[in-house]
């Protein structure tokens, strides 16, 4: 046992050194010119909305400064930062245990629980918040069931935190679950052989290796929160996005709204810098010889029932409750008749736009992730940060920036399906970048170096060696983009071709005129459309691991 302990300590010491050596080797290599050109093109394309805001702010620097340094802006900053921190912490606290339970244990029905707990991601934030208000609001269904006139208000910070936490934790769940499926249990086995308990192994061996994936998921949650408009508006919580929308709608103050949007870009850069620092100092991949093997399921034993109760409770609050309210409203709306052909057409449009965005985002994210992870440097880091900028901006700001670009630079693309798919890709590209980068970080660079030493070119190495090893991350990233694109509203309203209705625009059209019963039917259909692809992608991620 002493010899084993010594060997494990020596291996634990060598692993970070080997990882750093691998990073140094890649850092000294210059990226292929073609790959770098593609990355720069992808980064600039993703940064178009932010560049538009920058042009407006620089052109009107004095007016922008008045908005940025106004006392109200300081208050918006503090409120938005507090909400972002609270939601991100909650999402990690929910998503990480769910990922571990469904990926590494003998939890009964793990695949089903993985799908059910990920489904809340497809519920639009404005629909989810409205459902919570209807169920738990002062005069909602809960008040009727209890038999009182009013219950405590859900509006404000608490309501916004609850709604956003319930519908964003899957961002952490999917990212961490994909990483868990790829962990080699060799170090865990050695640690257990030394007498460490499963809890000690989890905290000292597993968790450090999950830091990149947890960081990627937390980053996506934080960016989602600061860019969300629907939930904060319905919950009457003043944040940057609500103020931007109000400025656009009420006073048509383009400079004021652009200035607030520009601040969101700065916040994004700060978050990305923090994530890059964490990822750079805590990068892990397998360095030992031999082939990686899947980890055997960990028996839960007496913790099986509490684990099932936890999964059931999360599913109940985040999925069953909202869907139950939708079914209740849908049953009331059935009396008015259903336009089945129109619903089918809108569902097809949603699949077309979401599928196109998922495919394009996966391609661009692979290029950006390879540059950032395998060829770290100032230029490639800049490309990666450009790729993240579109996600921090509200959808309406991204859409308006592309309207400006389309009408003045590329009028032939304005209000075409191609422009809509491009907008969805720009807005949700970080969802794919985060997942693919986290998977790529776990691939030992020596595999690719060995293939290159055998005479294979960079493209062949990536296609035959790297891609199969990160297939789970690519599938998870594509799923995230697809699910978000299905429910995207502002970009679709402003950029879709004339007559191109999706389920999201149909839901919005019904709810804005007060017919939420009619909007419940396409809302349910949105979940039905999203469930099979999510089930398939979850299974693909497991098979690829």
Secondary structure as the mmCIF struct_conf table of DSSP 4:
data_model
#
loop_
_struct_conf.conf_type_id
_struct_conf.id
_struct_conf.beg_label_comp_id
_struct_conf.beg_label_asym_id
_struct_conf.beg_label_seq_id
_struct_conf.end_label_comp_id
_struct_conf.end_label_asym_id
_struct_conf.end_label_seq_id
HELX_RH_AL_P HELX_RH_AL_P1 UNK A 2 UNK A 28
BEND BEND1 UNK A 29 UNK A 29
HELX_LH_PP_P HELX_LH_PP_P1 UNK A 30 UNK A 32
HELX_RH_AL_P HELX_RH_AL_P2 UNK A 33 UNK A 46
TURN_TY1_P TURN_TY1_P1 UNK A 47 UNK A 47
HELX_RH_AL_P HELX_RH_AL_P3 UNK A 48 UNK A 59
TURN_TY1_P TURN_TY1_P2 UNK A 60 UNK A 60
HELX_RH_AL_P HELX_RH_AL_P4 UNK A 61 UNK A 68
TURN_TY1_P TURN_TY1_P3 UNK A 69 UNK A 69
BEND BEND2 UNK A 70 UNK A 70
HELX_RH_AL_P HELX_RH_AL_P5 UNK A 71 UNK A 104
STRN STRN1 UNK A 105 UNK A 105
TURN_TY1_P TURN_TY1_P4 UNK A 108 UNK A 109
HELX_RH_AL_P HELX_RH_AL_P6 UNK A 110 UNK A 119
HELX_RH_3T_P HELX_RH_3T_P1 UNK A 120 UNK A 122
BEND BEND3 UNK A 123 UNK A 123
HELX_RH_AL_P HELX_RH_AL_P7 UNK A 125 UNK A 136
BEND BEND4 UNK A 137 UNK A 137
TURN_TY1_P TURN_TY1_P5 UNK A 138 UNK A 139
BEND BEND5 UNK A 140 UNK A 140
HELX_RH_AL_P HELX_RH_AL_P8 UNK A 141 UNK A 146
TURN_TY1_P TURN_TY1_P6 UNK A 147 UNK A 147
BEND BEND6 UNK A 149 UNK A 149
TURN_TY1_P TURN_TY1_P7 UNK A 155 UNK A 156
HELX_RH_AL_P HELX_RH_AL_P9 UNK A 157 UNK A 180
TURN_TY1_P TURN_TY1_P8 UNK A 181 UNK A 182
TURN_TY1_P TURN_TY1_P9 UNK A 185 UNK A 185
HELX_RH_AL_P HELX_RH_AL_P10 UNK A 186 UNK A 193
TURN_TY1_P TURN_TY1_P10 UNK A 194 UNK A 195
HELX_RH_AL_P HELX_RH_AL_P11 UNK A 198 UNK A 201
HELX_RH_PI_P HELX_RH_PI_P1 UNK A 202 UNK A 206
HELX_RH_AL_P HELX_RH_AL_P12 UNK A 207 UNK A 227
HELX_RH_AL_P HELX_RH_AL_P13 UNK A 230 UNK A 234
TURN_TY1_P TURN_TY1_P11 UNK A 235 UNK A 236
HELX_RH_AL_P HELX_RH_AL_P14 UNK A 240 UNK A 246
HELX_RH_PI_P HELX_RH_PI_P2 UNK A 247 UNK A 251
HELX_RH_AL_P HELX_RH_AL_P15 UNK A 254 UNK A 281
BEND BEND7 UNK A 282 UNK A 282
BEND BEND8 UNK A 288 UNK A 290
HELX_LH_PP_P HELX_LH_PP_P2 UNK A 294 UNK A 297
STRN STRN2 UNK A 298 UNK A 298
HELX_LH_PP_P HELX_LH_PP_P3 UNK A 299 UNK A 299
HELX_RH_3T_P HELX_RH_3T_P2 UNK A 301 UNK A 303
HELX_RH_AL_P HELX_RH_AL_P16 UNK A 304 UNK A 315
HELX_RH_PI_P HELX_RH_PI_P3 UNK A 316 UNK A 320
HELX_RH_AL_P HELX_RH_AL_P17 UNK A 321 UNK A 333
HELX_RH_3T_P HELX_RH_3T_P3 UNK A 334 UNK A 336
HELX_RH_AL_P HELX_RH_AL_P18 UNK A 340 UNK A 374
BEND BEND9 UNK A 375 UNK A 375
BEND BEND10 UNK A 377 UNK A 377
HELX_RH_AL_P HELX_RH_AL_P19 UNK A 378 UNK A 392
BEND BEND11 UNK A 393 UNK A 393
HELX_RH_AL_P HELX_RH_AL_P20 UNK A 395 UNK A 408
TURN_TY1_P TURN_TY1_P12 UNK A 409 UNK A 409
HELX_RH_3T_P HELX_RH_3T_P4 UNK A 411 UNK A 413
TURN_TY1_P TURN_TY1_P13 UNK A 414 UNK A 415
BEND BEND12 UNK A 416 UNK A 416
HELX_RH_AL_P HELX_RH_AL_P21 UNK A 417 UNK A 440
TURN_TY1_P TURN_TY1_P14 UNK A 441 UNK A 442
BEND BEND13 UNK A 443 UNK A 443
HELX_RH_AL_P HELX_RH_AL_P22 UNK A 445 UNK A 453
TURN_TY1_P TURN_TY1_P15 UNK A 454 UNK A 455
HELX_RH_AL_P HELX_RH_AL_P23 UNK A 458 UNK A 461
HELX_RH_PI_P HELX_RH_PI_P4 UNK A 462 UNK A 466
HELX_RH_AL_P HELX_RH_AL_P24 UNK A 467 UNK A 469
TURN_TY1_P TURN_TY1_P16 UNK A 470 UNK A 470
HELX_RH_AL_P HELX_RH_AL_P25 UNK A 471 UNK A 487
HELX_RH_AL_P HELX_RH_AL_P26 UNK A 490 UNK A 495
BEND BEND14 UNK A 496 UNK A 496
HELX_LH_PP_P HELX_LH_PP_P4 UNK A 497 UNK A 497
TURN_TY1_P TURN_TY1_P17 UNK A 498 UNK A 499
HELX_RH_AL_P HELX_RH_AL_P27 UNK A 503 UNK A 512
TURN_TY1_P TURN_TY1_P18 UNK A 513 UNK A 514
HELX_RH_AL_P HELX_RH_AL_P28 UNK A 516 UNK A 544
#
